[in-house]
Amino acid sequence: MPSVSLHQNAPDFSLPDFSGKPVSLLDYRGEKSVLLVFNRGFT
Amino acid sequence: MAQLRHDYSEFVARDVEVVVVGPEDASAFAAYWQKESLPFVGLPDAKHAVLKLYGQEVKLFKLGRMPAQVLIDKAGVARFVHYGHSMSDIPENAEILALVDEMSASPDPVA
């Protein structure tokens, strides 16, 4: 199963947010850190 | 999610954007964000593209997806990777915020 390794570049991705605005991991490069949270479902 | 919302200002103060990815569709995300007044970015990933890219674990016999968190620094490097082993296996915000503070103090990762 693929996974992310510590101290390696995180794989880039681009997806529209729920309002349709495109969001890419690269957008944050040099600007902000990102806490990526993989949701376990809305409860 | 409520825990993240509660501490969101702490993340913002440290230049951290919180991005939540889930398999639900855009309308489910929009409804939940509105209901819970969530301030962070929500990315519906109905095709599981990012979920697969990052290897979120699915345990069919444990009712769904395990939680996972990845902290990525400004250079795009993963500085904290946590794959939950149960539905409640989620690190405390304080733990992640402490890591962000460490990251700021030493921007170059030491493997």
Backbone of each chain as nested JSON, in Angstrom:
{
  "chains": [
    {"id": "A", "residues": [
      {"number": 1, "name": "MET", "atoms": {"N": [0.833, -1.184, 0.0], "CA": [0.0, 0.0, 0.0], "C": [0.878, 1.247, 0.0]}},
      {"number": 2, "name": "PRO", "atoms": {"N": [0.582, 2.248, -0.824], "CA": [1.404, 3.457, -0.827], "C": [1.258, 4.202, 0.488]}},
      {"number": 3, "name": "SER", "atoms": {"N": [2.284, 4.903, 0.849], "CA": [2.183, 5.73, 2.036], "C": [3.218, 6.833, 1.909]}},
      {"number": 4, "name": "VAL", "atoms": {"N": [3.233, 7.72, 2.857], "CA": [4.144, 8.855, 2.821], "C": [5.263, 8.6, 3.812]}},
      {"number": 5, "name": "SER", "atoms": {"N": [6.487, 8.878, 3.384], "CA": [7.623, 8.651, 4.274], "C": [8.048, 9.948, 4.931]}},
      {"number": 6, "name": "LEU", "atoms": {"N": [8.459, 9.807, 6.168], "CA": [8.937, 10.943, 6.927], "C": [10.194, 11.522, 6.265]}},
      {"number": 7, "name": "HIS", "atoms": {"N": [10.301, 12.824, 6.264], "CA": [11.446, 13.55, 5.713], "C": [11.591, 13.396, 4.196]}},
      {"number": 8, "name": "GLN", "atoms": {"N": [10.532, 12.95, 3.54], "CA": [10.504, 12.916, 2.077], "C": [9.473, 13.945, 1.613]}},
      {"number": 9, "name": "ASN", "atoms": {"N": [9.62, 14.361, 0.351], "CA": [8.627, 15.282, -0.184], "C": [7.255, 14.615, -0.187]}},
      {"number": 10, "name": "ALA", "atoms": {"N": [6.27, 15.348, 0.291], "CA": [4.899, 14.834, 0.27], "C": [4.381, 14.899, -1.166]}},
      {"number": 11, "name": "PRO", "atoms": {"N": [3.681, 13.863, -1.625], "CA": [3.185, 13.876, -3.008], "C": [2.232, 15.041, -3.249]}},
      {"number": 12, "name": "ASP", "atoms": {"N": [2.435, 15.728, -4.359], "CA": [1.567, 16.857, -4.673], "C": [0.215, 16.346, -5.175]}},
      {"number": 13, "name": "PHE", "atoms": {"N": [-0.795, 17.151, -4.966], "CA": [-2.117, 16.824, -5.488], "C": [-2.855, 18.114, -5.745]}},
      {"number": 14, "name": "SER", "atoms": {"N": [-3.882, 18.04, -6.533], "CA": [-4.721, 19.196, -6.8], "C": [-6.167, 18.717, -6.863]}},
      {"number": 15, "name": "LEU", "atoms": {"N": [-7.007, 19.344, -6.072], "CA": [-8.427, 18.975, -6.042], "C": [-9.241, 20.242, -5.812]}},
      {"number": 16, "name": "PRO", "atoms": {"N": [-10.448, 20.307, -6.369], "CA": [-11.314, 21.425, -6.002], "C": [-11.848, 21.228, -4.58]}},
      {"number": 17, "name": "ASP", "atoms": {"N": [-11.965, 22.314, -3.824], "CA": [-12.595, 22.186, -2.508], "C": [-14.105, 22.072, -2.712]}},
      {"number": 18, "name": "PHE", "atoms": {"N": [-14.855, 21.985, -1.614], "CA": [-16.293, 21.707, -1.774], "C": [-17.058, 22.85, -2.426]}},
      {"number": 19, "name": "SER", "atoms": {"N": [-16.417, 24.054, -2.494], "CA": [-17.08, 25.156, -3.192], "C": [-16.595, 25.274, -4.639]}},
      {"number": 20, "name": "GLY", "atoms": {"N": [-15.689, 24.37, -5.049], "CA": [-15.216, 24.361, -6.428], "C": [-13.893, 25.066, -6.637]}},
      {"number": 21, "name": "LYS", "atoms": {"N": [-13.366, 25.677, -5.585], "CA": [-12.094, 26.408, -5.701], "C": [-10.932, 25.415, -5.729]}},
      {"number": 22, "name": "PRO", "atoms": {"N": [-10.058, 25.534, -6.765], "CA": [-8.955, 24.564, -6.836], "C": [-7.956, 24.736, -5.7]}},
      {"number": 23, "name": "VAL", "atoms": {"N": [-7.54, 23.636, -5.129], "CA": [-6.551, 23.645, -4.049], "C": [-5.445, 22.668, -4.426]}},
      {"number": 24, "name": "SER", "atoms": {"N": [-4.211, 23.167, -4.413], "CA": [-3.072, 22.309, -4.718], "C": [-2.087, 22.407, -3.567]}},
      {"number": 25, "name": "LEU", "atoms": {"N": [-1.446, 21.303, -3.271], "CA": [-0.451, 21.327, -2.199], "C": [0.657, 22.331, -2.518]}},
      {"number": 26, "name": "LEU", "atoms": {"N": [0.962, 22.449, -3.813], "CA": [2.025, 23.375, -4.233], "C": [1.691, 24.837, -3.905]}},
      {"number": 27, "name": "ASP", "atoms": {"N": [0.393, 25.138, -3.799], "CA": [-0.016, 26.515, -3.486], "C": [0.58, 26.988, -2.168]}},
      {"number": 28, "name": "TYR", "atoms": {"N": [0.845, 26.041, -1.268], "CA": [1.307, 26.404, 0.076], "C": [2.825, 26.449, 0.187]}},
      {"number": 29, "name": "ARG", "atoms": {"N": [3.496, 25.95, -0.867], "CA": [4.957, 25.836, -0.822], "C": [5.604, 27.191, -0.555]}},
      {"number": 30, "name": "GLY", "atoms": {"N": [6.422, 27.243, 0.446], "CA": [7.122, 28.475, 0.786], "C": [6.265, 29.473, 1.551]}},
      {"number": 31, "name": "GLU", "atoms": {"N": [4.968, 29.19, 1.679], "CA": [4.047, 30.126, 2.328], "C": [3.58, 29.62, 3.691]}},
      {"number": 32, "name": "LYS", "atoms": {"N": [3.098, 28.39, 3.691], "CA": [2.507, 27.829, 4.908], "C": [2.862, 26.359, 5.016]}},
      {"number": 33, "name": "SER", "atoms": {"N": [2.855, 25.878, 6.241], "CA": [2.877, 24.44, 6.452], "C": [1.44, 23.939, 6.295]}},
      {"number": 34, "name": "VAL", "atoms": {"N": [1.296, 22.66, 6.092], "CA": [-0.035, 22.088, 5.893], "C": [-0.212, 20.886, 6.817]}},
      {"number": 35, "name": "LEU", "atoms": {"N": [-1.305, 20.882, 7.555], "CA": [-1.691, 19.679, 8.282], "C": [-2.784, 19.007, 7.467]}},
      {"number": 36, "name": "LEU", "atoms": {"N": [-2.404, 17.895, 6.852], "CA": [-3.342, 17.153, 6.015], "C": [-4.041, 16.137, 6.906]}},
      {"number": 37, "name": "VAL", "atoms": {"N": [-5.345, 16.231, 6.952], "CA": [-6.121, 15.345, 7.831], "C": [-7.0, 14.462, 6.959]}},
      {"number": 38, "name": "PHE", "atoms": {"N": [-6.809, 13.166, 7.079], "CA": [-7.668, 12.238, 6.345], "C": [-8.819, 11.861, 7.251]}},
      {"number": 39, "name": "ASN", "atoms": {"N": [-9.953, 12.318, 6.817], "CA": [-11.146, 12.203, 7.621], "C": [-11.598, 10.754, 7.737]}},
      {"number": 40, "name": "ARG", "atoms": {"N": [-12.171, 10.436, 8.879], "CA": [-12.679, 9.078, 9.065], "C": [-14.192, 9.025, 8.871]}},
      {"number": 41, "name": "GLY", "atoms": {"N": [-14.738, 10.056, 8.248], "CA": [-16.171, 10.074, 8.006], "C": [-16.843, 11.107, 8.898]}},
      {"number": 42, "name": "PHE", "atoms": {"N": [-17.883, 11.715, 8.39], "CA": [-18.6, 12.72, 9.172], "C": [-19.568, 12.008, 10.097]}},
      {"number": 43, "name": "THR", "atoms": {"N": [-19.482, 12.342, 11.349], "CA": [-20.4, 11.693, 12.284], "C": [-21.163, 12.749, 13.073]}}
    ]},
    {"id": "B", "residues": [
      {"number": 1, "name": "MET", "atoms": {"N": [-13.04, 16.421, 14.63], "CA": [-13.134, 17.651, 13.838], "C": [-13.377, 18.851, 14.753]}},
      {"number": 2, "name": "ALA", "atoms": {"N": [-14.158, 18.626, 15.799], "CA": [-14.417, 19.7, 16.759], "C": [-13.128, 20.104, 17.47]}},
      {"number": 3, "name": "GLN", "atoms": {"N": [-12.289, 19.108, 17.702], "CA": [-11.012, 19.355, 18.366], "C": [-10.132, 20.264, 17.481]}},
      {"number": 4, "name": "LEU", "atoms": {"N": [-10.133, 19.986, 16.194], "CA": [-9.355, 20.796, 15.254], "C": [-9.896, 22.218, 15.17]}},
      {"number": 5, "name": "ARG", "atoms": {"N": [-11.212, 22.308, 15.168], "CA": [-11.829, 23.638, 15.09], "C": [-11.454, 24.455, 16.33]}},
      {"number": 6, "name": "HIS", "atoms": {"N": [-11.487, 23.79, 17.461], "CA": [-11.193, 24.463, 18.73], "C": [-9.791, 25.088, 18.72]}},
      {"number": 7, "name": "ASP", "atoms": {"N": [-8.831, 24.367, 18.131], "CA": [-7.44, 24.836, 18.156], "C": [-6.996, 25.469, 16.842]}},
      {"number": 8, "name": "TYR", "atoms": {"N": [-7.95, 25.724, 15.952], "CA": [-7.574, 26.213, 14.621], "C": [-6.729, 27.482, 14.7]}},
      {"number": 9, "name": "SER", "atoms": {"N": [-7.091, 28.383, 15.599], "CA": [-6.347, 29.649, 15.699], "C": [-4.882, 29.401, 16.072]}},
      {"number": 10, "name": "GLU", "atoms": {"N": [-4.647, 28.332, 16.834], "CA": [-3.269, 27.985, 17.199], "C": [-2.481, 27.566, 15.954]}},
      {"number": 11, "name": "PHE", "atoms": {"N": [-3.142, 26.838, 15.067], "CA": [-2.484, 26.441, 13.818], "C": [-2.23, 27.667, 12.939]}},
      {"number": 12, "name": "VAL", "atoms": {"N": [-3.238, 28.523, 12.819], "CA": [-3.114, 29.72, 11.987], "C": [-1.967, 30.599, 12.501]}},
      {"number": 13, "name": "ALA", "atoms": {"N": [-1.873, 30.708, 13.831], "CA": [-0.82, 31.542, 14.422], "C": [0.566, 31.018, 14.069]}},
      {"number": 14, "name": "ARG", "atoms": {"N": [0.643, 29.732, 13.735], "CA": [1.932, 29.117, 13.381], "C": [2.091, 28.947, 11.874]}},
      {"number": 15, "name": "ASP", "atoms": {"N": [1.256, 29.635, 11.084], "CA": [1.344, 29.538, 9.619], "C": [1.061, 28.13, 9.123]}},
      {"number": 16, "name": "VAL", "atoms": {"N": [0.11, 27.463, 9.756], "CA": [-0.259, 26.117, 9.315], "C": [-1.687, 26.155, 8.786]}},
      {"number": 17, "name": "GLU", "atoms": {"N": [-1.881, 25.666, 7.57], "CA": [-3.239, 25.516, 7.055], "C": [-3.692, 24.084, 7.311]}},
      {"number": 18, "name": "VAL", "atoms": {"N": [-4.922, 23.955, 7.787], "CA": [-5.49, 22.626, 8.02], "C": [-6.33, 22.256, 6.798]}},
      {"number": 19, "name": "VAL", "atoms": {"N": [-6.007, 21.125, 6.186], "CA": [-6.704, 20.67, 4.985], "C": [-7.278, 19.282, 5.266]}},
      {"number": 20, "name": "VAL", "atoms": {"N": [-8.595, 19.183, 5.216], "CA": [-9.259, 17.913, 5.51], "C": [-9.685, 17.254, 4.195]}},
      {"number": 21, "name": "VAL", "atoms": {"N": [-9.271, 16.012, 4.002], "CA": [-9.618, 15.25, 2.798], "C": [-10.513, 14.089, 3.215]}},
      {"number": 22, "name": "GLY", "atoms": {"N": [-11.577, 13.869, 2.466], "CA": [-12.456, 12.75, 2.798], "C": [-13.141, 12.206, 1.556]}},
      {"number": 23, "name": "PRO", "atoms": {"N": [-13.694, 11.024, 1.652], "CA": [-14.304, 10.376, 0.484], "C": [-15.713, 10.87, 0.17]}},
      {"number": 24, "name": "GLU", "atoms": {"N": [-16.262, 11.732, 1.033], "CA": [-17.623, 12.223, 0.798], "C": [-17.645, 13.172, -0.403]}},
      {"number": 25, "name": "ASP", "atoms": {"N": [-18.836, 13.406, -0.955], "CA": [-18.902, 14.312, -2.104], "C": [-19.023, 15.77, -1.631]}},
      {"number": 26, "name": "ALA", "atoms": {"N": [-18.97, 16.683, -2.61], "CA": [-18.918, 18.116, -2.288], "C": [-20.139, 18.561, -1.482]}},
      {"number": 27, "name": "SER", "atoms": {"N": [-21.323, 18.022, -1.804], "CA": [-22.516, 18.482, -1.083], "C": [-22.488, 18.011, 0.369]}},
      {"number": 28, "name": "ALA", "atoms": {"N": [-21.953, 16.81, 0.608], "CA": [-21.846, 16.324, 1.991], "C": [-20.852, 17.179, 2.772]}},
      {"number": 29, "name": "PHE", "atoms": {"N": [-19.743, 17.541, 2.11], "CA": [-18.753, 18.42, 2.752], "C": [-19.382, 19.773, 3.084]}},
      {"number": 30, "name": "ALA", "atoms": {"N": [-20.068, 20.353, 2.078], "CA": [-20.644, 21.69, 2.269], "C": [-21.636, 21.682, 3.427]}},
      {"number": 31, "name": "ALA", "atoms": {"N": [-22.466, 20.646, 3.496], "CA": [-23.473, 20.565, 4.551], "C": [-22.805, 20.435, 5.916]}},
      {"number": 32, "name": "TYR", "atoms": {"N": [-21.762, 19.62, 5.985], "CA": [-21.094, 19.391, 7.271], "C": [-20.335, 20.641, 7.714]}},
      {"number": 33, "name": "TRP", "atoms": {"N": [-19.676, 21.293, 6.761], "CA": [-18.905, 22.509, 7.091], "C": [-19.84, 23.597, 7.619]}},
      {"number": 34, "name": "GLN", "atoms": {"N": [-21.022, 23.697, 6.981], "CA": [-21.975, 24.708, 7.405], "C": [-22.541, 24.366, 8.788]}},
      {"number": 35, "name": "LYS", "atoms": {"N": [-22.867, 23.106, 8.966], "CA": [-23.47, 22.672, 10.235], "C": [-22.515, 22.885, 11.406]}},
      {"number": 36, "name": "GLU", "atoms": {"N": [-21.249, 22.579, 11.151], "CA": [-20.268, 22.628, 12.237], "C": [-19.469, 23.934, 12.262]}},
      {"number": 37, "name": "SER", "atoms": {"N": [-19.738, 24.842, 11.328], "CA": [-18.997, 26.108, 11.204], "C": [-17.492, 25.87, 11.181]}},
      {"number": 38, "name": "LEU", "atoms": {"N": [-17.036, 25.022, 10.299], "CA": [-15.622, 24.672, 10.241], "C": [-14.851, 25.716, 9.435]}},
      {"number": 39, "name": "PRO", "atoms": {"N": [-13.711, 26.173, 9.95], "CA": [-12.983, 27.257, 9.291], "C": [-11.934, 26.777, 8.293]}},
      {"number": 40, "name": "PHE", "atoms": {"N": [-11.63, 25.479, 8.263], "CA": [-10.503, 25.05, 7.453], "C": [-10.921, 24.547, 6.072]}},
      {"number": 41, "name": "VAL", "atoms": {"N": [-9.918, 24.151, 5.287], "CA": [-10.158, 23.749, 3.901], "C": [-10.719, 22.326, 3.877]}},
      {"number": 42, "name": "GLY", "atoms": {"N": [-11.755, 22.104, 3.09], "CA": [-12.348, 20.769, 2.964], "C": [-12.286, 20.294, 1.523]}},
      {"number": 43, "name": "LEU", "atoms": {"N": [-11.634, 19.163, 1.321], "CA": [-11.469, 18.638, -0.034], "C": [-12.216, 17.314, -0.208]}},
      {"number": 44, "name": "PRO", "atoms": {"N": [-13.328, 17.366, -0.941], "CA": [-14.015, 16.112, -1.239], "C": [-13.183, 15.299, -2.225]}},
      {"number": 45, "name": "ASP", "atoms": {"N": [-12.986, 14.051, -1.918], "CA": [-12.152, 13.19, -2.772], "C": [-12.932, 11.915, -3.074]}},
      {"number": 46, "name": "ALA", "atoms": {"N": [-14.05, 12.127, -3.783], "CA": [-14.956, 11.001, -4.037], "C": [-14.291, 9.897, -4.867]}},
      {"number": 47, "name": "LYS", "atoms": {"N": [-13.279, 10.282, -5.68], "CA": [-12.58, 9.269, -6.488], "C": [-11.418, 8.644, -5.729]}},
      {"number": 48, "name": "HIS", "atoms": {"N": [-11.209, 9.091, -4.512], "CA": [-10.166, 8.526, -3.635], "C": [-8.755, 8.741, -4.169]}},
      {"number": 49, "name": "ALA", "atoms": {"N": [-8.586, 9.782, -5.028], "CA": [-7.274, 10.009, -5.643], "C": [-6.212, 10.339, -4.588]}},
      {"number": 50, "name": "VAL", "atoms": {"N": [-6.503, 11.301, -3.738], "CA": [-5.524, 11.698, -2.715], "C": [-5.478, 10.662, -1.594]}},
      {"number": 51, "name": "LEU", "atoms": {"N": [-6.634, 10.112, -1.286], "CA": [-6.677, 9.09, -0.225], "C": [-5.765, 7.924, -0.58]}},
      {"number": 52, "name": "LYS", "atoms": {"N": [-5.777, 7.529, -1.855], "CA": [-4.91, 6.426, -2.285], "C": [-3.453, 6.87, -2.357]}},
      {"number": 53, "name": "LEU", "atoms": {"N": [-3.242, 8.094, -2.854], "CA": [-1.882, 8.627, -2.987], "C": [-1.173, 8.62, -1.637]}},
      {"number": 54, "name": "TYR", "atoms": {"N": [-1.927, 8.914, -0.603], "CA": [-1.349, 8.981, 0.737], "C": [-1.573, 7.71, 1.541]}},
      {"number": 55, "name": "GLY", "atoms": {"N": [-2.242, 6.746, 0.919], "CA": [-2.342, 5.434, 1.549], "C": [-3.184, 5.373, 2.791]}},
      {"number": 56, "name": "GLN", "atoms": {"N": [-4.307, 6.118, 2.789], "CA": [-5.178, 5.996, 3.958], "C": [-5.714, 4.568, 4.044]}},
      {"number": 57, "name": "GLU", "atoms": {"N": [-5.595, 4.002, 5.194], "CA": [-5.92, 2.594, 5.36], "C": [-7.427, 2.388, 5.501]}},
      {"number": 58, "name": "VAL", "atoms": {"N": [-7.902, 1.381, 4.801], "CA": [-9.313, 1.029, 4.918], "C": [-9.405, -0.344, 5.551]}},
      {"number": 59, "name": "LYS", "atoms": {"N": [-10.098, -0.425, 6.65], "CA": [-10.279, -1.714, 7.314], "C": [-11.755, -2.07, 7.243]}},
      {"number": 60, "name": "LEU", "atoms": {"N": [-12.038, -2.977, 6.338], "CA": [-13.44, -3.297, 6.079], "C": [-14.141, -3.849, 7.309]}},
      {"number": 61, "name": "PHE", "atoms": {"N": [-13.392, -4.569, 8.105], "CA": [-14.04, -5.202, 9.254], "C": [-14.039, -4.299, 10.484]}},
      {"number": 62, "name": "LYS", "atoms": {"N": [-13.454, -3.126, 10.324], "CA": [-13.507, -2.163, 11.426], "C": [-14.303, -0.927, 11.008]}},
      {"number": 63, "name": "LEU", "atoms": {"N": [-15.23, -1.143, 10.115], "CA": [-16.174, -0.087, 9.747], "C": [-15.513, 1.155, 9.169]}},
      {"number": 64, "name": "GLY", "atoms": {"N": [-14.729, 0.941, 8.128], "CA": [-14.327, 2.114, 7.371], "C": [-12.871, 2.487, 7.445]}},
      {"number": 65, "name": "ARG", "atoms": {"N": [-12.632, 3.783, 7.244], "CA": [-11.281, 4.288, 7.077], "C": [-10.666, 4.651, 8.406]}},
      {"number": 66, "name": "MET", "atoms": {"N": [-9.398, 4.378, 8.503], "CA": [-8.666, 4.769, 9.691], "C": [-8.247, 6.231, 9.53]}},
      {"number": 67, "name": "PRO", "atoms": {"N": [-8.229, 6.984, 10.602], "CA": [-7.78, 8.378, 10.497], "C": [-6.282, 8.439, 10.198]}},
      {"number": 68, "name": "ALA", "atoms": {"N": [-5.865, 9.488, 9.515], "CA": [-4.437, 9.675, 9.242], "C": [-4.149, 11.175, 9.208]}},
      {"number": 69, "name": "GLN", "atoms": {"N": [-2.949, 11.545, 9.635], "CA": [-2.529, 12.943, 9.615], "C": [-1.108, 13.034, 9.068]}},
      {"number": 70, "name": "VAL", "atoms": {"N": [-0.887, 14.029, 8.213], "CA": [0.453, 14.267, 7.68], "C": [0.739, 15.76, 7.835]}},
      {"number": 71, "name": "LEU", "atoms": {"N": [1.843, 16.079, 8.5], "CA": [2.25, 17.479, 8.641], "C": [3.35, 17.75, 7.624]}},
      {"number": 72, "name": "ILE", "atoms": {"N": [3.114, 18.728, 6.758], "CA": [4.03, 19.035, 5.656], "C": [4.587, 20.44, 5.881]}},
      {"number": 73, "name": "ASP", "atoms": {"N": [5.894, 20.572, 5.856], "CA": [6.469, 21.887, 6.131], "C": [6.422, 22.789, 4.89]}},
      {"number": 74, "name": "LYS", "atoms": {"N": [6.924, 24.013, 5.034], "CA": [6.812, 24.98, 3.933], "C": [7.612, 24.571, 2.707]}},
      {"number": 75, "name": "ALA", "atoms": {"N": [8.576, 23.673, 2.898], "CA": [9.37, 23.189, 1.769], "C": [8.716, 21.971, 1.107]}},
      {"number": 76, "name": "GLY", "atoms": {"N": [7.572, 21.533, 1.621], "CA": [6.877, 20.405, 1.019], "C": [7.313, 19.051, 1.539]}},
      {"number": 77, "name": "VAL", "atoms": {"N": [8.054, 19.062, 2.649], "CA": [8.577, 17.81, 3.205], "C": [7.672, 17.328, 4.338]}},
      {"number": 78, "name": "ALA", "atoms": {"N": [7.376, 16.032, 4.338], "CA": [6.552, 15.447, 5.407], "C": [7.367, 15.397, 6.69]}},
      {"number": 79, "name": "ARG", "atoms": {"N": [6.9, 16.062, 7.715], "CA": [7.642, 16.128, 8.985], "C": [6.992, 15.303, 10.081]}},
      {"number": 80, "name": "PHE", "atoms": {"N": [5.777, 14.866, 9.836], "CA": [5.066, 14.032, 10.801], "C": [4.048, 13.222, 10.022]}},
      {"number": 81, "name": "VAL", "atoms": {"N": [4.078, 11.925, 10.197], "CA": [3.148, 11.046, 9.485], "C": [2.535, 10.11, 10.508]}},
      {"number": 82, "name": "HIS", "atoms": {"N": [1.234, 10.114, 10.588], "CA": [0.565, 9.243, 11.552], "C": [-0.585, 8.525, 10.866]}},
      {"number": 83, "name": "TYR", "atoms": {"N": [-0.483, 7.211, 10.795], "CA": [-1.595, 6.412, 10.284], "C": [-2.254, 5.749, 11.485]}},
      {"number": 84, "name": "GLY", "atoms": {"N": [-3.506, 6.084, 11.697], "CA": [-4.201, 5.527, 12.857], "C": [-4.443, 4.04, 12.714]}},
      {"number": 85, "name": "HIS", "atoms": {"N": [-4.418, 3.363, 13.837], "CA": [-4.689, 1.922, 13.829], "C": [-6.096, 1.606, 14.325]}},
      {"number": 86, "name": "SER", "atoms": {"N": [-6.771, 2.64, 14.777], "CA": [-8.169, 2.465, 15.14], "C": [-8.875, 3.79, 14.893]}},
      {"number": 87, "name": "MET", "atoms": {"N": [-10.186, 3.785, 14.972], "CA": [-10.945, 4.999, 14.687], "C": [-10.608, 6.129, 15.659]}},
      {"number": 88, "name": "SER", "atoms": {"N": [-10.166, 5.769, 16.847], "CA": [-9.888, 6.805, 17.84], "C": [-8.397, 7.108, 17.956]}},
      {"number": 89, "name": "ASP", "atoms": {"N": [-7.602, 6.527, 17.06], "CA": [-6.151, 6.722, 17.12], "C": [-5.784, 8.008, 16.382]}},
      {"number": 90, "name": "ILE", "atoms": {"N": [-5.99, 9.127, 17.049], "CA": [-5.749, 10.451, 16.468], "C": [-4.851, 11.219, 17.424]}},
      {"number": 91, "name": "PRO", "atoms": {"N": [-3.738, 11.763, 16.933], "CA": [-2.853, 12.493, 17.842], "C": [-3.508, 13.755, 18.392]}},
      {"number": 92, "name": "GLU", "atoms": {"N": [-3.115, 14.141, 19.578], "CA": [-3.621, 15.37, 20.165], "C": [-3.087, 16.571, 19.394]}},
      {"number": 93, "name": "ASN", "atoms": {"N": [-3.89, 17.631, 19.307], "CA": [-3.427, 18.852, 18.651], "C": [-2.152, 19.375, 19.299]}},
      {"number": 94, "name": "ALA", "atoms": {"N": [-2.091, 19.259, 20.628], "CA": [-0.923, 19.788, 21.342], "C": [0.359, 19.112, 20.852]}},
      {"number": 95, "name": "GLU", "atoms": {"N": [0.251, 17.836, 20.549], "CA": [1.414, 17.094, 20.051], "C": [1.851, 17.647, 18.689]}},
      {"number": 96, "name": "ILE", "atoms": {"N": [0.882, 17.897, 17.83], "CA": [1.19, 18.41, 16.488], "C": [1.706, 19.856, 16.577]}},
      {"number": 97, "name": "LEU", "atoms": {"N": [1.091, 20.653, 17.434], "CA": [1.538, 22.048, 17.583], "C": [2.966, 22.108, 18.116]}},
      {"number": 98, "name": "ALA", "atoms": {"N": [3.304, 21.187, 19.014], "CA": [4.677, 21.151, 19.539], "C": [5.657, 20.811, 18.414]}},
      {"number": 99, "name": "LEU", "atoms": {"N": [5.229, 19.927, 17.525], "CA": [6.079, 19.577, 16.379], "C": [6.271, 20.775, 15.453]}},
      {"number": 100, "name": "VAL", "atoms": {"N": [5.202, 21.54, 15.252], "CA": [5.3, 22.738, 14.405], "C": [6.309, 23.706, 15.012]}},
      {"number": 101, "name": "ASP", "atoms": {"N": [6.267, 23.851, 16.328], "CA": [7.219, 24.74, 16.998], "C": [8.655, 24.235, 16.814]}},
      {"number": 102, "name": "GLU", "atoms": {"N": [8.814, 22.924, 16.9], "CA": [10.141, 22.333, 16.663], "C": [10.593, 22.588, 15.232]}},
      {"number": 103, "name": "MET", "atoms": {"N": [9.667, 22.439, 14.305], "CA": [9.955, 22.657, 12.888], "C": [10.45, 24.079, 12.652]}},
      {"number": 104, "name": "SER", "atoms": {"N": [9.787, 25.03, 13.297], "CA": [10.172, 26.43, 13.133], "C": [11.56, 26.682, 13.697]}},
      {"number": 105, "name": "ALA", "atoms": {"N": [11.875, 25.958, 14.763], "CA": [13.181, 26.143, 15.396], "C": [14.301, 25.508, 14.574]}},
      {"number": 106, "name": "SER", "atoms": {"N": [13.989, 24.417, 13.868], "CA": [15.002, 23.752, 13.037], "C": [14.391, 23.394, 11.69]}},
      {"number": 107, "name": "PRO", "atoms": {"N": [14.431, 24.35, 10.738], "CA": [13.758, 24.166, 9.457], "C": [14.295, 23.006, 8.616]}},
      {"number": 108, "name": "ASP", "atoms": {"N": [15.53, 22.596, 8.85], "CA": [16.064, 21.494, 8.048], "C": [15.808, 20.175, 8.767]}},
      {"number": 109, "name": "PRO", "atoms": {"N": [15.095, 19.26, 8.099], "CA": [14.813, 17.991, 8.752], "C": [16.082, 17.18, 8.985]}},
      {"number": 110, "name": "VAL", "atoms": {"N": [16.138, 16.532, 10.109], "CA": [17.254, 15.647, 10.408], "C": [16.735, 14.225, 10.365]}},
      {"number": 111, "name": "ALA", "atoms": {"N": [17.191, 13.471, 9.413], "CA": [16.677, 12.107, 9.252], "C": [17.291, 11.191, 10.308]}}
    ]}
  ]
}
